[in-house]
Amino acid sequence: MEIARYDVNKYSPRQMVALPLVLLLLAGMLLGYTTLATGLPLTPGIDFAGGTAVTVFTSDSREAVEATFAGYPLLSVGEGIGDGKYIQFGPMDDAQYQSLVTLINEKYPDAKIDQIGETFGKTLQSQAFLALIFSFIGMAVVVMIAFRNFVPAGAVVLSAFADIVITAGIMQIIGIPLSLGTTAALLMLIGYSVDSDILLTTRLLKRKGKLEEKLSGAFRTGIIMTTTTLAAIAAMWVVATAGQIQIIAEIASVLIIGLFVDMMNTWMLNAGILKEYVLRGNKK
């Protein structure tokens, strides 16, 4: 595994922080452009944009289902266990919605129909963003109180911020929508990020010994922690994908992306900042 051969002591602080900062800048530009174009940094899912979700059990193929609803704002057709199909439609006016309901009841009498209004979706959207903002602010306050030093606390906050922004940028590129499930995954990612960053900061600033030894020890422990979590989430992704459980697969995908991003930001960005901080302190 390439990450295991990464020597955290080999590179200078400037070399370590260069790649994460460039990716943070690129991801920020992408999210900023998307916000200007659509009003949101990420493409919203049905939870936030509003729409209609239909669950049916039918032996019809995905192509047949898509042909049946070709005249409606069809977003996706997910296949579940057995003959289950999960069909998503975008927002539509009342007349079109009533026409859709009539067609569904005629074609699939046992279908379950759930509608999320556009206004309600925007309410969920604002609540989700508030949850992210308050979680991040709360994390920053706790970290500042714990270390009482702007540089290490700022490095932890910057690393967590980079985790969220870069992960969100990758989500936008590969087409994972922002939904209640993926918002929860981003919130969990804040916790994972702070956990690994605090491990690194505590080892470097509150333990005695040579900088190189403390960095190497923290790196080994942190990689073991993260790879163990990755293995569990990867297993969840495999099961959810095999069972066509879309929301669980999306949550697992976001967490897998975010944990790889967190490894980069912890052991390059945060470690580079702390390494420079300790070296300057030793010189003084």
C-alpha positions in Angstrom: 0.0 0.0 0.0 1.6 3.3 -1.1 0.4 5.3 1.9 2.3 2.9 4.2 5.6 3.8 2.4 5.0 7.6 2.8 7.8 8.9 5.0 6.4 11.8 7.0 9.9 12.9 8.0 11.3 13.0 4.4 9.7 16.1 3.1 10.0 19.8 4.2 6.9 21.5 5.6 6.4 23.5 2.3 6.5 20.3 0.2 4.0 18.6 2.6 1.4 21.4 2.4 1.6 22.1 -1.3 -0.7 19.4 -2.7 -3.5 19.7 -0.1 -3.6 23.5 -0.5 -3.7 23.2 -4.3 -6.6 20.7 -4.1 -8.4 22.9 -1.6 -8.1 25.9 -3.9 -9.4 23.9 -6.9 -12.3 22.3 -5.0 -13.2 25.8 -3.6 -13.2 27.2 -7.2 -15.4 24.3 -8.4 -17.9 24.7 -5.5 -17.9 28.5 -5.9 -18.7 28.2 -9.7 -21.5 25.6 -9.0 -22.9 28.0 -6.4 -23.0 30.9 -8.8 -24.5 28.8 -11.5 -27.2 26.9 -9.5 -27.4 28.6 -6.1 -26.0 25.6 -4.3 -22.4 24.3 -4.0 -23.5 20.7 -4.7 -26.3 19.2 -6.9 -29.2 18.7 -4.5 -30.9 15.3 -4.2 -34.6 14.8 -4.0 -34.6 15.6 -0.3 -33.5 19.2 -0.9 -34.7 19.9 -4.4 -38.2 18.4 -3.9 -39.8 15.8 -6.1 -41.5 12.4 -6.0 -40.1 9.0 -5.0 -41.9 5.8 -6.1 -41.3 2.3 -4.8 -42.6 -0.5 -6.9 -42.1 -4.3 -7.2 -42.1 -5.3 -10.8 -40.3 -7.6 -13.2 -40.1 -4.8 -15.8 -36.5 -3.9 -16.7 -35.0 -0.5 -15.9 -35.3 0.4 -19.6 -39.0 -0.5 -19.6 -39.6 1.6 -16.5 -37.7 4.5 -18.1 -39.8 4.2 -21.3 -43.0 4.2 -19.3 -42.2 7.5 -17.6 -40.4 9.2 -20.4 -42.8 12.1 -20.4 -42.1 13.0 -16.8 -39.0 14.6 -15.1 -37.4 11.2 -14.4 -34.2 11.4 -12.4 -33.2 7.9 -11.7 -34.4 4.3 -11.5 -32.7 2.3 -8.8 -33.0 -1.5 -8.6 -33.4 -3.1 -5.1 -33.5 -6.6 -3.7 -35.7 -8.9 -5.8 -37.9 -7.0 -8.2 -37.9 -3.8 -6.2 -37.5 -0.5 -8.1 -36.9 2.9 -6.6 -37.9 5.7 -9.0 -37.2 9.3 -8.5 -38.8 12.3 -10.3 -37.9 16.0 -10.2 -40.3 18.8 -9.2 -43.4 19.1 -11.4 -46.7 21.2 -11.4 -49.9 19.8 -9.9 -51.4 18.8 -13.2 -48.3 16.8 -14.2 -48.1 15.2 -10.7 -51.8 14.1 -10.9 -51.2 12.6 -14.3 -48.1 10.8 -12.9 -50.1 9.4 -10.0 -52.8 8.1 -12.3 -50.3 6.4 -14.5 -48.5 4.8 -11.6 -51.8 3.5 -10.1 -52.8 2.0 -13.4 -49.5 0.4 -14.1 -48.4 -0.5 -10.6 -51.4 -0.6 -8.2 -49.3 -1.6 -5.2 -46.8 1.3 -5.6 -45.8 3.5 -2.7 -45.6 7.2 -3.6 -43.8 9.8 -1.5 -43.8 13.5 -2.5 -41.4 16.2 -1.1 -42.6 19.7 -1.9 -40.0 22.2 -3.2 -40.7 24.5 -0.3 -40.2 21.7 2.3 -37.0 20.6 0.4 -35.6 24.2 0.8 -36.4 24.1 4.5 -34.5 20.8 4.9 -31.7 22.3 2.8 -31.3 25.3 5.1 -31.5 23.1 8.2 -28.8 20.8 6.8 -26.5 23.7 6.1 -27.0 25.1 9.6 -26.2 21.7 11.0 -22.9 21.7 9.1 -22.0 25.2 10.1 -22.8 24.8 13.8 -21.0 21.5 13.9 -17.9 23.0 12.4 -18.0 26.1 14.7 -18.5 23.8 17.8 -15.5 21.7 16.7 -13.4 24.8 16.2 -14.3 26.2 19.7 -13.5 22.8 21.4 -10.2 22.5 19.6 -9.2 26.1 20.5 -10.0 25.5 24.2 -8.1 22.2 24.2 -4.8 23.5 22.8 -5.1 27.3 23.6 -2.7 28.1 20.9 -3.7 29.5 17.5 -1.3 27.7 15.3 -2.0 24.0 16.2 -5.7 24.8 16.7 -5.9 26.6 13.4 -4.1 23.7 11.7 -6.8 21.2 13.0 -9.6 23.5 11.8 -8.0 24.1 8.4 -7.5 20.4 7.9 -11.1 19.6 8.8 -12.3 22.4 6.5 -10.2 21.0 3.7 -11.6 17.6 4.3 -15.2 18.9 3.8 -14.4 21.1 0.8 -12.3 18.6 -1.1 -14.7 15.8 -0.5 -17.6 18.0 -1.6 -15.7 18.9 -4.8 -15.2 15.2 -5.6 -18.9 14.5 -4.9 -19.8 17.1 -7.4 -17.4 15.7 -10.0 -18.5 12.1 -9.8 -22.2 13.0 -9.3 -23.1 12.1 -5.7 -26.0 14.5 -4.8 -26.3 16.4 -1.6 -29.1 14.7 0.4 -29.9 14.1 4.1 -27.8 10.9 4.0 -24.7 12.5 2.4 -25.1 15.5 4.7 -24.9 13.1 7.7 -21.8 11.5 6.1 -20.1 15.0 5.9 -21.0 15.6 9.6 -19.4 12.2 10.5 -16.4 13.2 8.5 -15.8 16.2 10.7 -15.6 13.9 13.7 -13.2 11.5 11.9 -11.0 14.4 10.8 -10.8 15.9 14.3 -10.0 12.5 15.8 -6.9 12.0 13.6 -5.8 15.6 13.8 -5.9 15.7 17.6 -4.0 12.4 17.8 -1.2 14.0 15.7 -1.2 17.4 17.5 -1.2 15.7 21.0 1.7 13.4 20.0 3.8 16.3 18.7 3.1 19.0 21.2 2.5 17.2 24.5 5.0 14.3 24.4 8.7 14.4 24.9 11.2 13.1 22.4 12.6 13.8 19.0 10.3 15.3 16.4 11.0 12.6 13.9 10.2 9.8 16.3 7.0 11.5 17.4 5.9 12.1 13.9 6.6 8.5 12.8 4.8 7.0 15.9 1.8 9.2 15.3 1.7 8.3 11.6 1.7 4.5 12.3 -1.0 4.8 14.9 -3.2 7.1 12.7 -2.9 5.0 9.6 -3.9 1.8 11.5 -7.0 3.7 12.9 -8.0 5.1 9.6 -7.5 1.9 7.5 -9.5 -0.1 10.1 -12.4 2.3 9.7 -12.0 2.3 5.9 -12.2 -1.5 5.8 -15.5 -1.4 7.8 -17.0 1.3 5.6 -15.9 -0.5 2.4 -17.7 -3.6 3.6 -20.8 -1.5 4.2 -20.5 -0.1 0.6 -20.2 -3.6 -0.9 -23.3 -4.9 0.9 -25.3 -1.7 0.1 -24.2 -1.8 -3.6 -25.0 -5.5 -4.0 -28.4 -4.9 -2.4 -29.1 -1.7 -4.4 -29.6 0.3 -1.2 -28.8 3.6 -2.8 -28.8 5.9 0.3 -26.4 3.6 2.3 -24.2 3.2 -0.8 -24.0 7.0 -1.1 -23.2 7.5 2.6 -20.4 4.9 2.4 -19.0 6.4 -0.8 -18.8 9.9 0.8 -17.1 8.4 3.9 -14.6 6.4 1.8 -13.7 9.5 -0.2 -13.5 11.6 2.9 -11.3 9.3 4.8 -8.7 9.1 2.0 -8.9 12.9 1.8 -8.5 13.1 5.5 -5.3 11.0 5.4 -3.8 13.4 2.9 -4.8 16.5 4.9 -3.8 15.1 8.3 -0.4 13.7 7.3 0.6 16.4 4.7 -1.3 19.6 5.5 -1.7 19.4 9.3 1.6 17.6 9.8 3.4 20.1 7.6 2.1 23.1 9.6 2.9 21.5 12.9 6.4 20.4 11.7 7.2 24.0 10.7 5.7 25.3 14.1 7.9 22.9 16.1 11.0 23.6 14.1 10.6 27.3 14.5 10.0 26.9 18.2 13.2 24.9 18.5 15.2 27.5 16.7 13.9 30.2 19.0 
